[in-house]
Amino acid sequence: MSSFHCIKPFDLSFLTFLLGSAIAKNLNSNQQNSVANFLEAVAQQIILINGQQALIEAECEDQPICQEIELLKKQIEILEKKMNMKRY
């Protein structure tokens, strides 16, 4: 599967056309619909997994930024307290 993602877009489109046509030509419309629904459900699972994986990876990448923001918030809070002490 590692070379599958390297296929050029138009070649991949043509491949899906060939596979879809080969599968559909020997099926009636109900069977075509059933196979298409099954393949669409498989595709939805892959999209779901990919989306969740991207979310997790993005959150891991954002961790240092979130930690830095929290540190800055604490520093601002300390400075505000110091400023308030000087006023009194």
RALINFEN-V12505 format. One line per field, one symbol per residue. phi: phi as a letter, one per 20 degrees, with the letter a starting at -180 (. if undefined). psi: psi as a letter, one per 40 degrees, with the letter a starting at -180 (. if undefined). burial: 1 if it has 24 or more other C-alpha atoms within 12 Angstrom, else 0. Layout:
phi->???
psi->???
burial->???
This chain:
phi->.feffeffgffffffffffffffffddffffgfffffffffffffffffffffffffffffegfffffffffffffgffffffffffe
psi->ededeehidddddddddddddddddeiidddddddddddddddddddddddddddddddddeddddddddddddddddddddddddd.
burial->0000000000000000000000000000000000000000000000000000000000000000000000000000000000000000
